[in-house]
Amino acid sequence: MTAGTTAGPTNWAGNVAFRAPEVRRPATLDELRRLVAGSPRVRALGSGHSFNDVADTPGELVSLDRMPYTLEIHTGADGAARARVGAGMTYARLAAELHARGLAVAAMASLPHISVAGSVATGTHGSGDGNRSLSAAVSGLELVTADGELVSLERGDDDFPGAVVALGALGVVTTLTLDLVPAFELRQYVREDLPRDAPFDEVMAGGYSVSQFTDWSSTRVWLKRLTELPDGDWLGTRAADGPRHPVPGMPPDSCTGQLGVPGPWHERLPHFRADAPPSNAGDELQSEFAMPREWAAEALAALYAAGDRIRPALRISEVRTVAADDLWLSPFHGRDSVAVHFTWIKDWDVVLPALRLVEETLAPFDPRPHWGKLFTRWPEPSERFGALVRAYDPEGTFGNDFLRRVLGE
């Protein structure tokens, strides 16, 4: 059997045309192993939701969306439930199947359309003072290395903290094992006109998952709560009089249920429904930066001060909180964080000056970029991650221009 192909690959937004002439789609693990072992250059492609060249290669671009379905639930020695899932599975499919079994993942991103492996590899996250990144839920993984061997790693192994958020640098991840929690219900509320002087910590403690959506002039708060929000004033805001889209003026039809109507966790944690095009349906660019949580007020004040210069390139910004993890390349490694996301208009000539302004504005606050989004200032290379890459991939089979910038080589 030979791998299926798709011509003319681009990312979801269409702003990146991959150099590989086609996407290879192996249908079995053995086929994938042969493909990797026989190729001088390989990169894995998830759902294509990254906005930069993290997945790019002039060699073989590989998708796992035709690999055998994998979802295995088991209980560990510690009594906790875990799921072993295929890397190409989307969170939308995974969430629905977990919920049917009375289980859940603790956090989800804004949209459920993204693949599990791609989300994990780039440090993708949701929001909530007590919620860590999606990557932090990984307790084990399997990957095909450059020689075609299948390698397994588990939490507690020396290499594990470097192998989870690894940007595809160590091999093609085939399965991940995720920590689970019991299924739960949430209520989603939108509150409008958040006062500028509202205490940040109190705002972000208002729900299980909380997002501020702002154009750096006016701000809405999306509260995803385990309990009903009492009627009346909440930090000087007013209740939205109907469903809202994160981008003002856009119809809310693609958004998850609001107005405090209870629903399953996977139909409230994401902002967008799994059965509808998310966000601006690809008509956008994105950037995001994570700063230490204790500097949130100062960083946000600096962005508000620059708002008039940011706004011409902006559709909307989102402010979230993420708990610390111990993964080497995670934007949240070792520190509770505030993450500020920018959904830009799809015009790079207009966006680039605004992006550089944002990076300059946030520079005093030790920002770390989201690896799957647009940025121009690179963090200092991680020497231990570089050593790990050289140990797993000495010939650079999985290397590309993006990784050379990350590793400083």
N, C-alpha and C positions, 0 to 999 in steps of 0.2 A: 504494500500500500504506500502511496506517496502522499505527501502533505498537500492539502488543498491550498489554493492561492486566491488572493484578492488584489486587484491592481489599483495603483494610484492611492496609496495610503496617506491620510492626513489625520491630525488630531481632531477631537470633537468640535473645537471652535473653528477649525480650518485655517488657523494662523501659522501652523507648522506643517510643511510638506516633508514627509520622511524621505530620506535619500534611498532607502531600500525600494526596489521597483515593485515589490509585492509583499504581502503578509503571508507567511507560512503558517498553516493550521494543522499541526499533527493531531491525529485522532487517538493515539495510544502513548503510554509512557515509553515503550520501547522505540517507537517512531521518533519521539522527542529526543531521546538519548542518542540515537543515531544521527539525527540532524545536528545536534549541538556538537557531538564529537567530530563530525565531518566538516565543520564550518570554522573558518579562521576568525570570523566576527559574527556575534549574535547579540541581539537585545530582545527582551520580552516586552510585549505591548499589552497593557491592561485594557481598560475601557476607553483609553485615549483622552482622558479628561485633564491631562497635564497641558499647560500652556507654553511649555518650553521644550528644549531638545533633549530632555532626560532619557527618552526612549529611542532616540535617533541612532541610526547606524547605516553605513553603506553596505553592510553585509546582510545577514538574515534577520528579518524582523518576524518574531514568533508570537502568535496568539494562542492561548490555551482554551479558547471558547468551544472547541470541539473535543476536548479531552473527556474521558468518562466522568459521569456525574459522581461526586463524592460528598456525602454528608453522613458522618458517623458520630453518634452521641455516646459518650461514656462518662462514668464517674471515676474520678481519680482516687488515689489512696487518702487524700485529704477530705474526701466526701463531696468535693465540688464537681459540678457538671461542666463538661467541655465538649466542643464539637470539632472534629477534624473535617475540613472542608476543602474542596478543590479551589485552586488559586484563581481560576477564571470565573468563579461564581460571583454574581453581583450581590450587594447587600440587600437589595430588594427581594431577591429570591430566597436568600438565606433567612432573612427576617421573617418572612411569611411562614417558612417551614419550621423555624424554631418556635414561633408563636403557637403554631398548631400542636406543638409538643409541650406547651406550657413553659417555654424557656425564652430567653432574650439575651442580647448583648447589651452592655450597660450604656454604650454611647453609639451614636450614628452621626454621620456627616449631614450637611444641609440637603444633599440629594442622595437617594438610595440607588441610583443607576450605576454607580461606580463599582469596579471589581474589588474583591477583598484584597488580593495580592498587591495590586497597584496602589491602593489606598494605604496599606500597611507600609509598603516600601518607601513611600514619600512622606510619612509622618502626618497623614490626614487626621482630622479630629472633629469633634462636635463642640459642645459647650457644657459648662457646669462646674461649680466650685469643687465638687467632689469627683468629677469625671476626668479620667485620663484620655490620652489619644487612643485612636483605634488600634494603633500598633502595640500599645501597652497591654491589650487583651491577649496577645499572642503568647502561648506557653510552649509552642513547638512548631517546627517547620521542616519541610523536606525540599531539597533543591537538587537540580541536575547541574553538576560542575562541568568545567570545560572539557574534561576527558570523557564525559558521558556517564560518570558515576552518580549514583543517587546518595546524597548525604543527608542524615537526620541530625537535627539539633534540638535541644530542649532547654527550657529555663533552668539555670544552674550550670550549664556548660560554659566554659571560659569564653568561647566565641559568640555565644548567643546574643549578648547585648549589642554586638556590632553587626549581627546578621539579620536583624529584624527590619530596621530602617536602613537598608543597604543600597537603595537606588539601583537595584539590579546588577550590582558590581560583582557579586560572588557566584552567581549562577541563575538559572531559571527556577524560581520557586514553583513547586507543583502542588503542595498542600500546606495548610496552616491549621494549627490547633488553637482554638479560641476559648478563653474563659467565658462562662455563661452565668446568668443570674435568672431567678424566676421571672416569668412574664409579669408585666404590670401595666396599669392604665395611666394615662396622662390627660390633663386638660390644658388646652392652649389658649392663651389670652394675648391680645395686642392692646398695648397702652400707648397713647399718643401724647406728644408734646412734653417729653421728659425735661424738667428744668435743668439748665446747665449746671447748677450747683447741687444737684441731687447726689448724695454720698455714693460713690462708686460701689463700695463693698455691700452696702444695703441693697442697691439695685440688683447686683449680680447674685445676691443671696435670695432673690425673690422667687426662685423656682428650682426644680431639679435641673433644668437647662434654661439658660437665659441668654438672649442676644439683644444687643442694641443695634438698630439700623439707623444710620445717620448720613446726611449729606454735608456734615460739618456746619450745619446751620440749625436744622430741626432734627429731633430724634424720636424714634418709636422704640418701644421695648416689647419683645416677644417673650412671654413667660410660659414655660412648659412645666406644669405643676402636678404633683401627686394629689393635691387636695384642692378643693374649690377656693377660688379667690373671693374673699368677702366683697360685697357691694360697697361702693363708696370710693373715697379718695385713696389713691396709692401713690405716695411720694410725689404728689402734685400733678399726676397725669390724669388723663381722661380715657375712658374705655372707647375703643374703636366701635363705630356704630354698624359695622359689617365686616366681612372678611377682607383681608388685605394681602397684597403681594409685597415682598420686600422692596421692590423698586416702585416708588410712588407713581401712580398713573397706570400701571400695568394691571390687567385683569387678574383676579385671584383664583381663577379656575384651576390652575395647576398646583395650587398650594394645599397643604394638609389642613384638616379640620380645625376651626378656631371657635371663638365665642364661648369658650369654656365647656364645649360638648366633650364628654369623656370618650376616649378611644384607645385602641391598643397602642402600646409603646412605639411600634414601628410605623404607625400612621400619625404620630404626633412629633416624635423626635426629629425627623427630617422636616425641612420647610416645604419640600416639594413632594408631590405624589409620585409613586412609582409608575403609574400608568399615564403620565403626561410629560411633555417636554419640560425639563427643569430650567429655572432661572430665565435667561433671555433666549433660550433654545439655541445657544451657541453664538449669538450675536454680541460678543463681549470678549474682553480680556480680563485677567485676574492677577492680583498680587496679594501677598499676605506676609505679615511680620509679627513675630512673637517676642515680647519683652518681659522682664521680671515683673511679677504681679505687683510688687511694692512700688513700682514706678508708673503704675497705670494712670493715676491722676495727672502727673506731670506730662506723660507722653500724649494723652488725649488732649490736654490743654494746648500743647504745642501744635497738634494737628488742627484743632479748632482755629488757632491763630493763623494758620496757613490755608484755611478753608476756601477763601475766595480764589486762591490760585490753584487749588486742587479741583474745585468743582467743575470747571469746563470739561475735564476729561473723565468725570466720574458719573457712573450710574447710581451706585450706592456703596457705602461702607458698612461692614458688620464688625461689632466688637464682642468678643467672647472670652471666657476664662477656661483654662485647661490646667489640670493638676499635673504635678511633676511625674516624670518616669526616669528610668535608668538606662535608656537606650542611647548609644553613643551619638548617633547622628540625629536623634529626635530634636525638633525645635524646642522641646520641653524638658530636655535632659537636665536633671538636677535642680529644676526650679519651677514652682507654680508660676503660671504665665497669664498675661493678657495678650490675646491675638487680635490684630486689627487687619481686616480683609478689605480689599478694594476691588469692586467690580467696575471695570473701566468700559468706556465706549470702545468699539472695535475700530480704532484709528491709531496706529502705532505712532505716527508723527505727532499726534496730540498727546498721547499717553506718555511717551518717553520723558518729556520735560517734567510732567506731573509726578511720574514715578521717581525720578531723580530728586525732586523736591521732597517727596515723602521720605526717601532714604536719608537725605541730608537732615531733615527734621527729626527723624527718629534715631540718628546716629548716636547721640549722647546716652541712649537708653539700651544699648547692647542688643539691637534687634537681630533675630535669626529668621531667615526667610523660609517660607513653605517651599519645599524642594520641587513641587510640581507647578509652581506659578512663576510669574515674571519678576526678575530682580536684576540689578546691574552691579551690586556690591557683594562680593563673595566672602563668606566667613573664613577665618583662618583654617587651613587644612588640619585635619585630625591625623596625627602621626600614627596612632594605634590603628585607626581604620585603614590608613594606607598600608600598614604592615599586614593587616588581615587580607586586604585585596591581593597583595602580592603573594601571600601564602596560598590562597584559593585559586587565583587566576594569574599565574606567573607570566603567561604569554599574552595577556591582555585580550583574551577572547571576548570578554564582556565590556571592554573599555569603549569609550566614545569621548567626544569633545567635552560634553558636560562633566563627565567624571574626571577628566584631566584638570578642569577648572576646580572641581571640589578637592582633588588630591594635591593640587599645586604642582603637577608633574606634566 
